[in-house]
């Protein structure tokens, strides 16, 4: 388990229909490889299912919390990993990227029973 404070991101996930909470985690604190993970996050002591994306270059840790629509900026949240579901992939085509995100999110939901 690891945690971080939610910071302002670029807003790209929101534009694609998958808003994320960007965490200010240090790379040495997050001892997992780049990829997409099924996880649970704890926000104000409440547990939520989520999909976690870890990107190594540039370093980025962000989590898409299912059925969640609260402002988290400045909040500390904890991430409890369940399982890696996919590798992180770069796309130049936005449509293909959004489709990949959708497949990854569905895999996470299936795994977590959401």
C-alpha positions as CSV (number, residue, x, y, z in Angstrom):
1,X,0.0,0.0,0.0
2,X,1.2,3.5,-0.7
3,X,-0.4,7.0,-0.7
4,X,-0.1,10.5,-1.8
5,X,-1.7,13.9,-1.9
6,X,-3.9,14.6,-4.9
7,X,-2.4,17.3,-7.1
8,X,-3.6,19.1,-10.3
9,X,-2.9,17.1,-13.4
10,X,-3.3,18.0,-17.1
11,X,-7.0,17.1,-17.2
12,X,-6.6,14.7,-20.1
13,X,-8.3,11.7,-18.4
14,X,-11.3,13.9,-17.8
15,X,-11.4,14.9,-21.4
16,X,-11.4,11.2,-22.4
17,X,-14.3,10.4,-20.0
18,X,-12.0,8.8,-17.3
19,X,-11.2,11.5,-14.7
20,X,-8.2,10.7,-12.5
21,X,-6.7,11.8,-9.3
22,X,-3.0,12.5,-9.8
23,X,-0.8,11.6,-6.8
24,X,2.4,13.3,-5.8
25,X,4.2,10.0,-5.0
26,X,7.9,9.6,-5.3
27,X,9.2,6.9,-7.6
28,X,11.1,5.2,-4.8
29,X,7.9,5.0,-2.7
30,X,5.9,3.2,-5.5
31,X,7.7,0.0,-5.9
32,X,5.7,-1.4,-8.8
33,X,6.4,-1.4,-12.6
34,X,4.7,0.8,-15.1
35,X,1.3,-0.4,-16.1
36,X,-2.4,-0.5,-15.3
37,X,-3.6,-2.1,-12.0
38,X,-6.8,-3.0,-10.3
39,X,-6.8,-1.5,-6.8
40,X,-8.8,0.0,-4.0
41,X,-8.3,3.5,-2.8
42,X,-9.1,4.9,0.6
43,X,-10.5,8.4,0.7
44,X,-11.4,9.8,4.1
45,X,-11.4,6.2,5.5
46,X,-13.8,4.9,2.9
47,X,-12.9,2.2,0.3
48,X,-13.5,2.6,-3.4
49,X,-12.7,0.3,-6.4
50,X,-10.4,2.0,-8.9
51,X,-8.0,1.6,-11.8
52,X,-4.4,2.8,-11.3
53,X,-2.1,3.9,-14.0
54,X,1.7,4.2,-13.4
55,X,3.8,5.8,-16.1
56,X,7.6,5.9,-15.8
57,X,8.6,8.6,-18.3
58,X,7.5,11.1,-17.4
59,X,6.8,9.8,-13.9
60,X,3.1,9.8,-13.2
61,X,0.8,8.0,-10.8
62,X,-3.0,8.5,-11.3
63,X,-6.1,6.7,-10.3
64,X,-9.5,6.5,-11.8
65,X,-12.0,6.0,-9.0
66,X,-15.2,4.3,-10.1
67,X,-18.5,6.2,-9.5
68,X,-16.8,9.0,-7.6
69,X,-17.3,12.7,-8.3
70,X,-15.8,14.6,-5.3
71,X,-13.1,17.2,-5.3
72,X,-9.9,15.5,-4.0
73,X,-7.3,18.2,-4.6
74,X,-5.1,18.4,-1.5
75,X,-6.5,15.3,0.0
76,X,-4.3,12.3,1.0
77,X,-5.5,9.0,-0.4
78,X,-4.1,5.5,-0.1
79,X,-3.8,2.9,-2.8
80,X,-4.1,-0.8,-2.1
81,X,-3.0,-2.8,-5.2
82,X,-4.9,-6.0,-6.2
83,X,-3.4,-7.0,-9.5
84,X,-1.7,-5.7,-12.7
85,X,-4.1,-6.0,-15.6
86,X,-2.3,-4.4,-18.5
87,X,0.9,-2.8,-19.8
88,X,1.1,0.9,-20.3
89,X,1.1,1.8,-24.0
90,X,1.6,5.0,-25.9
91,X,-0.7,6.0,-28.7
92,X,-0.6,8.8,-31.2
93,X,-4.3,8.2,-32.2
94,X,-6.7,9.5,-29.5
95,X,-9.5,7.1,-30.5
96,X,-7.3,4.0,-30.1
97,X,-6.1,5.4,-26.7
98,X,-9.6,5.9,-25.4
99,X,-10.6,2.4,-26.6
100,X,-7.6,0.9,-24.7
101,X,-8.5,2.8,-21.6
102,X,-12.0,1.5,-21.9
103,X,-10.8,-2.1,-22.2
104,X,-8.5,-1.7,-19.2
105,X,-11.2,-0.1,-17.0
106,X,-13.5,-3.0,-17.9
107,X,-10.9,-5.6,-17.0
108,X,-10.4,-3.9,-13.6
109,X,-14.2,-3.8,-13.0
110,X,-14.5,-7.4,-13.9
111,X,-11.6,-8.4,-11.6
112,X,-13.0,-6.4,-8.7
113,X,-16.6,-7.4,-9.4
114,X,-17.9,-3.9,-10.0
